[in-house]
Structures are given as C-alpha cells and as structure tokens.
Amino acid sequence: MSAVIGEKVPNFGVSDWVQGAPTNFDQEKDHIVLVEVFQVNCPGCFMHALPEAIEIYNKYKDDGVRVIGIATAFEDFDKNTLDNLKMLAETGEIVGETKSAFQMSGQLQEGDKLPYKIPFPLAMDNLVKTTGEISQEKIMEFIYPQIPEFDSQPEDYRNQIIQRVKDYMKSKEYSAETFEKFALRGTPSTILVDRKGVLRDVSFGQVGQAEAMIQKLLSED
C-alpha cells in the first residue's frame, strides 16, 4: 500500500530498532509524528536535517510531538548499513562522506564522532534484496509520483525516462520499504503525520519548514 497525502498513513517498514522503543504510526494515536529519513552516508542529513529534527524533538516533545529517525539505503549499500547505524547510535562514530564533511568543517570530534547526540528512536528501513524482472507497472509506479504529467510528454522524452528508471532499478541491490512506500526522492526526507493518523506532508531536502507545519498541526483540534 502506497502512502497518499490526505489519507490514513500506512505503517513504515523497519528491520531493526537500534535506539529507543519500537513504535509505528498506528501506535502513535493522538500524537503528531515527524519521521526524519536519512542515510548514514549523507552529509546534508547530519549537517542540517538531523539537527533540525533534534531541535523539534527538544522543543515539542512535551506537546505530543514524536520524532523518529529512519536510516534508509538507495545507494552506497556498503556504507548505508545496519552495522554503521548501530555504531552511530552506540558510539556516535560516523563514516564515509559524512565523516569527511565534518572533518572539513572542523566539527569532527575525537574518534570520528558526531559533535551531537541523536536523542530520539532510531531504526533501519526494511531492505529487501531486489530480484526478478522489472515490470512496466513497477516502472510507472515509480514515475507518476515524480512526474504527474508524464503521459502528456513527447514520446522521446517518455522513452528516455522509462529507460533511465529501468537502469536505475537494475542498479539497485536492495529495495527499501519505507523509501518506496512513501515515494521518497532522496535523503534527507521528512514524513509528517497528524494526530488522527493522516499523512499531511512528505518533503525532500527541505530544511526549515517542518516546525511551521508542526505548529499548524498543534493548533488544529
């Protein structure tokens, strides 16, 4: 079941919880839920998106707002792993491009550690090894959320996009359940659900907007 904004939210997929008590949307009734989806090997996630999520957590945790971090993987499968997420949760140690970015900005703590602690629950997206033929239906399911006006585009353009998506799907070693279910376009991404369990927003790469949306949801009955 794919997620649709304005409708009841489906549960996200998780293989392991590495920090905090396991939960899901159907267990968070009467709470506003912000899910921060990131990759371990994603400098922007750690430089901007996660600090924003931590700020929201600290500011609104007593107002019925839950923040959950889900690490996913749609590339760099050797770095975006459960082991590296566990290491991050247990020791604060970071890897790959994330480590390089903090090194360059002079913020890396001794022992390759993140300069801050993530206080909310952390889980790993449910990764499934991709096998079998890539169907036309699967390709179109991927394209339509990204390009709603796809059918009205010139044929050459459509064929090009279909081929590109096919190549992308072939190159993927794993399919990530939450990433696919919410038709995410990359990381960092946020998923925002209101107190009634309705999906209100899915955003990619935007930092600085979540708090205003949460304040609006808090003011609703």
C-alpha positions in Angstrom: 0.0 0.0 0.0 1.5 3.3 -1.1 1.1 6.4 1.0 -1.2 9.2 -0.1 -1.2 12.7 1.4 -4.5 13.5 3.0 -5.3 9.8 3.6 -4.7 7.4 6.5 -1.0 6.7 6.7 0.3 3.2 6.2 2.9 2.0 8.7 6.6 2.4 7.8 8.8 -0.6 7.3 11.6 -1.4 9.7 14.1 -4.3 10.0 15.7 -3.3 13.3 15.5 -0.7 16.1 18.9 0.4 17.3 17.7 3.1 19.8 14.5 3.7 21.7 11.3 1.7 22.0 9.9 0.2 18.8 6.8 2.0 17.5 4.9 2.8 14.4 2.2 5.2 13.1 -0.7 3.0 14.4 0.8 3.0 17.9 1.2 6.8 18.0 -2.5 7.8 18.1 -3.1 11.3 19.4 0.5 12.3 18.6 1.9 14.3 15.8 4.7 12.2 14.3 7.7 13.6 12.4 9.8 10.9 10.7 13.3 12.0 9.6 14.5 9.7 6.8 18.3 9.8 6.3 21.2 7.8 5.1 24.3 7.1 7.2 26.4 8.3 4.2 24.6 11.6 3.7 26.5 14.8 4.9 23.4 17.0 4.4 21.3 14.8 6.6 23.8 15.2 9.5 24.8 18.8 8.9 21.2 20.2 8.5 18.3 17.8 8.7 19.0 15.8 11.9 20.0 18.9 13.9 16.6 20.4 12.9 14.8 17.2 13.9 16.7 17.3 17.3 15.6 20.9 17.8 12.0 20.0 17.1 12.2 17.0 19.4 13.6 19.1 22.3 11.1 21.9 21.8 7.9 19.9 21.3 8.3 16.5 23.0 6.1 17.6 25.9 3.4 18.8 23.5 2.5 15.4 22.0 5.0 15.5 19.1 7.0 12.4 18.4 10.2 12.4 16.3 11.6 9.1 14.8 14.7 8.7 12.7 14.8 6.0 10.0 18.0 5.2 8.2 17.4 4.0 4.6 19.6 3.0 1.7 19.1 3.6 -2.0 22.8 3.9 -2.9 26.2 3.3 -1.3 24.9 0.0 0.1 28.4 -0.7 1.5 28.2 2.3 3.9 24.4 2.7 4.5 24.3 -0.4 6.6 22.7 -1.6 9.8 26.1 -2.1 11.4 27.1 1.6 10.7 23.8 2.8 12.1 24.3 0.7 15.2 27.8 2.1 15.6 26.4 5.6 15.2 23.7 5.0 17.9 26.2 3.3 20.3 29.3 5.4 19.9 28.5 8.5 17.8 31.0 7.4 15.2 30.3 8.4 11.6 31.7 7.1 8.3 32.2 7.9 4.6 31.2 11.3 3.1 29.5 12.3 6.4 32.8 11.9 8.3 34.7 13.9 5.5 32.2 16.7 5.7 32.5 17.1 9.5 36.3 16.8 9.1 36.4 19.6 6.6 34.2 21.9 8.7 36.4 21.2 11.7 33.4 19.8 13.7 34.5 16.1 13.9 35.0 15.0 17.5 37.9 12.8 18.5 37.4 9.2 17.4 35.5 10.2 14.2 32.5 11.1 16.3 29.5 13.3 15.6 29.5 16.6 17.6 26.0 15.9 18.9 23.8 13.0 20.2 20.6 12.0 18.5 18.0 11.7 21.4 15.0 10.1 19.6 14.3 6.5 18.5 16.4 5.2 15.5 15.5 2.4 13.2 16.8 0.8 9.9 14.5 0.8 6.9 13.4 -2.7 5.8 15.8 -3.6 3.0 14.8 -6.4 0.6 17.3 -7.8 -1.9 16.0 -7.0 -5.4 15.4 -9.9 -7.7 13.4 -10.8 -10.8 12.2 -8.9 -13.8 11.4 -5.2 -13.7 7.8 -4.8 -14.8 6.4 -1.9 -16.8 3.9 -1.5 -14.0 6.7 -1.1 -11.4 8.4 1.5 -13.6 5.2 3.5 -14.0 4.5 3.4 -10.2 7.9 5.0 -9.7 7.5 7.7 -12.4 4.0 9.0 -11.8 4.6 10.5 -8.3 7.7 12.3 -9.6 6.2 13.4 -13.0 2.4 13.6 -12.7 2.0 15.0 -16.3 4.2 12.2 -17.7 1.5 10.9 -20.2 1.3 14.3 -21.9 5.1 14.5 -22.6 6.6 13.8 -26.0 7.3 10.1 -26.8 11.1 10.5 -27.0 11.1 12.1 -23.5 8.9 9.3 -22.1 11.0 6.5 -23.6 14.2 8.2 -22.2 12.7 8.5 -18.7 11.4 4.9 -18.8 14.9 3.6 -19.8 16.6 5.7 -17.1 14.3 4.4 -14.4 14.8 0.8 -15.7 18.6 1.3 -15.5 18.3 2.8 -12.0 16.1 -0.1 -10.8 18.6 -2.6 -12.2 21.5 -0.9 -10.4 19.7 -1.1 -7.0 20.9 -4.0 -4.9 18.1 -3.5 -2.4 14.6 -2.1 -2.3 13.9 -0.1 0.9 10.3 -0.5 2.1 9.7 2.9 3.7 11.6 4.8 1.0 9.4 3.1 -1.7 6.1 3.2 0.2 6.3 7.0 0.7 7.8 7.5 -2.9 10.7 9.4 -1.4 13.1 11.1 -3.9 16.3 11.1 -1.8 17.6 12.0 1.6 17.1 13.8 3.8 13.3 13.5 3.6 10.6 14.1 6.2 7.2 12.4 6.7 4.6 14.3 8.8 1.5 12.7 10.2 -1.2 14.4 12.3 -2.9 13.3 15.5 -5.6 11.5 13.6 -3.1 9.3 11.7 -3.5 11.2 8.4 -0.4 11.8 6.2 0.0 15.5 5.9 3.3 16.1 4.2 6.3 14.4 2.6 9.2 16.6 1.8 12.6 16.0 0.3 15.7 18.0 1.1 13.9 21.0 2.6 15.1 22.2 5.9 13.4 24.9 8.0 9.8 24.2 7.1 8.9 21.3 9.5 8.5 23.5 12.6 5.9 25.8 11.0 3.9 22.7 9.8 4.1 21.2 13.3 2.9 24.4 14.9 -0.1 24.4 12.4 -0.9 20.8 13.3 -0.7 21.6 17.0 -3.2 24.4 16.6 -5.8 22.0 15.0 -8.5 20.4 17.1 
